[in-house]
């Protein structure tokens, strides 16, 4: 009986029927088009997807809506991107973890400049941009499972908001600009903060805690839901405003690093570390 079951399992997997039934995602960019450092997906208003480390480290790739990937820009020597976001002017902001910077890419000229540099940055990991142009940046120290949280002003001035945190990673701002979410990967917890009109944080509280697997990149939608990449579990979870799991999306790969929504919020893109690929879910 066991041999028959295993044979059927192998046949189903080989034919693709098991994979299709078990997963919510499909391949958007195939394996090894990006490096295993693929991260920071973000979608432009025109529907183009950007992600870091196309073909080699220290680059940013651009992907058409049909899934054709190419090199967009090479970052300066010593810089490696992680999180990406667009600012209000449509320029691309880059968390540069090896250069200890937040970079800005002029999307008209592709000129790369340093928006913010601070020698006290550990390794800027992910960023969230507010309507007022302020940037929140997670800043983990993976070696000792600690982290910091920074706010970068539109003029590039950086302010340390909190230190001695866990391994800060994913960061997101709610659509109504009243809540900041920050997760700690190793500690498996998501924190929520109140945001005032000056983007000051207060009222830190636990939003959700998980018992297993790491947390990586996060994004919010216009309805107030929070999407989190669950590193190692091969899933993305969708949370309610109250921090309850509404849905768990099963991925093809096991190591999602970040997520991005398209402008109409009907498509979710997921960067996959071990595969060097990008998966897609039609919501």
C-alpha positions in Angstrom: 0.0 0.0 0.0 2.8 2.4 1.0 4.7 1.6 -2.3 1.6 2.3 -4.3 1.0 5.6 -2.5 4.6 6.7 -3.0 4.4 5.8 -6.7 1.3 7.9 -7.2 2.8 10.7 -5.2 5.9 10.7 -7.5 3.8 10.5 -10.6 1.5 13.4 -9.5 4.5 15.6 -8.6 6.3 14.8 -11.9 3.2 15.7 -13.9 2.7 18.9 -12.0 -0.8 18.1 -10.7 0.2 17.8 -7.1 2.2 21.1 -7.2 -0.7 23.0 -8.8 -3.1 21.7 -6.2 -0.9 22.4 -3.2 0.3 25.9 -4.0 -1.4 29.3 -4.5 1.5 30.8 -6.4 2.9 30.4 -9.9 6.4 31.3 -11.3 6.7 34.8 -12.5 10.5 34.9 -13.0 12.2 31.6 -13.2 15.0 30.2 -11.0 18.4 31.8 -10.9 17.5 34.9 -13.0 18.1 36.8 -9.8 20.7 35.7 -7.3 19.8 34.1 -4.0 19.9 37.7 -2.6 16.7 38.6 -4.5 14.8 41.0 -2.3 12.9 44.3 -2.1 10.1 43.8 -4.7 8.2 47.0 -5.5 5.8 47.8 -8.4 5.7 51.1 -10.3 2.5 52.9 -11.2 3.1 51.5 -14.7 3.1 47.9 -13.5 6.8 47.2 -13.7 8.4 45.2 -11.0 11.7 46.1 -9.5 13.9 43.8 -7.3 17.5 43.7 -6.2 20.4 41.5 -7.3 19.5 40.7 -10.9 22.1 38.2 -12.2 24.7 39.4 -9.7 24.9 41.2 -6.4 24.8 45.0 -6.3 22.3 45.4 -9.1 18.6 46.2 -9.5 16.5 44.3 -12.0 13.3 45.4 -13.8 10.6 42.9 -14.8 7.8 43.7 -17.3 4.2 42.7 -16.5 4.7 39.6 -18.7 7.7 38.4 -16.6 10.7 39.5 -18.8 13.5 40.5 -16.5 16.5 42.7 -17.4 19.2 44.8 -15.7 17.9 48.2 -14.6 20.9 49.7 -12.8 24.2 48.7 -11.2 24.8 50.3 -7.8 28.1 51.9 -6.8 30.9 49.7 -5.7 30.4 48.6 -2.2 26.7 48.9 -2.2 24.1 46.1 -2.2 20.4 46.7 -2.1 17.8 45.0 0.0 14.5 46.8 0.5 13.1 49.0 -2.3 10.4 51.6 -2.3 9.3 54.5 -4.5 9.1 58.1 -3.1 6.4 60.6 -4.0 8.5 61.8 -7.0 8.7 58.3 -8.4 12.3 57.9 -7.6 13.5 54.5 -6.3 14.8 54.3 -2.7 17.2 51.5 -1.8 18.2 50.1 1.6 21.9 49.6 1.0 23.0 47.2 3.7 26.7 46.9 2.8 27.2 50.6 2.3 25.2 51.6 5.4 23.1 53.9 3.3 19.7 54.7 2.0 20.2 55.4 -1.7 18.1 57.1 -4.3 17.9 56.2 -7.9 16.6 59.0 -10.2 14.2 57.1 -12.5 14.6 59.6 -15.3 18.4 59.5 -15.5 19.2 56.3 -13.4 21.7 58.4 -11.5 22.4 56.9 -8.0 22.9 59.2 -5.0 23.2 58.8 -1.3 20.1 60.1 0.5 21.2 59.1 4.0 24.4 57.7 5.5 25.0 57.0 9.1 28.0 55.1 10.5 25.7 53.8 13.2 23.5 51.9 10.7 24.1 48.2 11.2 22.8 47.1 7.7 19.6 48.8 6.5 17.3 46.0 5.5 13.8 47.1 4.6 12.1 50.5 4.2 8.6 52.0 4.3 7.8 55.4 2.9 5.1 57.7 4.2 3.0 60.2 2.3 5.0 63.0 3.9 8.3 61.6 2.5 9.6 60.2 5.8 11.3 56.8 5.6 11.2 54.1 8.3 14.1 51.7 8.1 14.7 48.4 9.9 18.3 47.9 10.8 19.2 44.3 12.0 22.4 43.0 13.4 22.1 39.3 12.4 25.2 38.3 14.3 23.7 38.9 17.8 20.0 38.8 16.8 19.4 42.4 17.7 18.2 45.4 15.7 17.3 49.1 15.5 14.6 51.2 14.0 15.4 54.5 12.2 13.4 57.3 10.6 15.0 59.2 7.7 13.7 62.7 6.9 13.1 63.8 3.3 16.4 65.8 3.6 18.3 62.6 4.5 18.7 63.3 8.2 18.5 60.0 10.2 17.0 59.6 13.7 17.4 56.5 15.8 13.9 55.7 17.1 14.6 52.5 19.0 17.6 50.4 19.8 18.1 47.1 21.6 15.3 45.5 19.6 15.2 42.0 18.2 16.3 41.2 14.7 14.3 44.0 12.9 13.4 43.1 9.4 10.0 43.8 7.7 8.6 47.3 8.0 5.3 48.8 6.7 3.1 51.8 7.2 -0.7 51.5 7.1 -2.5 53.2 4.2 -4.2 55.7 6.5 -0.7 56.6 7.9 -1.7 56.0 11.5 0.2 52.8 12.2 3.8 51.6 11.7 4.5 47.8 11.7 7.9 46.4 12.4 8.8 42.7 12.7 11.6 40.9 14.4 12.7 37.8 12.3 14.4 35.7 14.9 11.9 36.6 17.7 8.9 36.0 15.4 7.0 39.0 16.6 5.3 41.9 14.8 5.1 45.2 16.7 2.7 48.0 16.0 3.2 51.7 16.8 0.9 54.7 16.6 2.0 57.4 14.1 1.0 61.0 14.6 0.9 63.7 11.9 4.6 64.4 12.4 5.5 60.7 12.0 6.5 60.3 15.7 5.9 56.8 17.1 4.2 55.9 20.4 2.1 53.2 22.0 4.3 50.2 21.0 2.3 47.0 21.3 2.5 43.4 20.1 0.5 42.9 17.0 1.0 39.2 16.5 3.6 36.5 17.6 4.3 33.2 15.8 5.5 30.0 17.3 7.6 28.8 14.3 9.5 30.0 11.2 11.0 33.4 10.6 9.4 36.7 9.5 10.7 38.7 6.5 9.3 41.5 4.4 5.8 42.9 4.9 3.3 45.1 3.0 0.0 46.7 3.8 -3.0 47.2 1.4 -5.5 50.0 1.2 -8.0 48.0 3.3 -5.6 47.7 6.2 -4.5 44.1 5.8 -0.9 43.1 6.4 0.9 40.6 4.2 4.0 38.9 5.7 6.6 36.6 4.1 7.1 33.6 6.4 10.7 32.6 5.7 11.3 28.9 5.9 7.6 28.0 5.9 7.0 28.6 2.2 4.0 30.8 3.0 2.7 34.3 3.0 0.1 35.2 5.6 -2.6 37.9 5.3 -3.6 39.5 8.6 -6.6 41.6 9.6 -6.4 45.0 11.2 -6.8 43.2 14.6 -3.8 41.0 13.9 -5.7 37.8 13.1 -4.6 35.4 10.3 -7.2 35.7 7.6 -5.5 33.5 5.0 -2.3 31.5 4.5 -1.0 31.4 0.9 1.2 28.3 0.1 4.2 29.0 -2.2 6.2 26.8 -4.4 9.5 27.6 -2.7 10.2 27.6 1.0 12.2 30.8 1.5 10.2 34.0 0.7 12.1 37.2 1.5 9.6 39.9 0.7 6.3 40.8 -1.0 4.8 43.5 -3.1 1.4 44.4 -4.3 0.6 45.9 -7.8 -1.3 49.2 -7.9 -4.7 47.6 -8.3 -3.9 45.2 -5.4 -5.1 42.1 -7.2 -1.6 40.6 -7.6 1.0 39.8 -5.0 4.7 39.2 -6.0 7.1 37.3 -3.8 10.9 37.2 -4.0 12.3 33.7 -3.3 15.8 33.4 -1.8 16.9 29.9 -2.5 15.4 29.8 -6.0 16.6 33.3 -7.1 13.2 33.7 -8.5 9.9 35.6 -8.1 6.6 33.9 -7.6 3.2 35.5 -8.1 -0.3 35.1 -6.6 -3.4 36.3 -8.2 -5.5 37.6 -5.3 
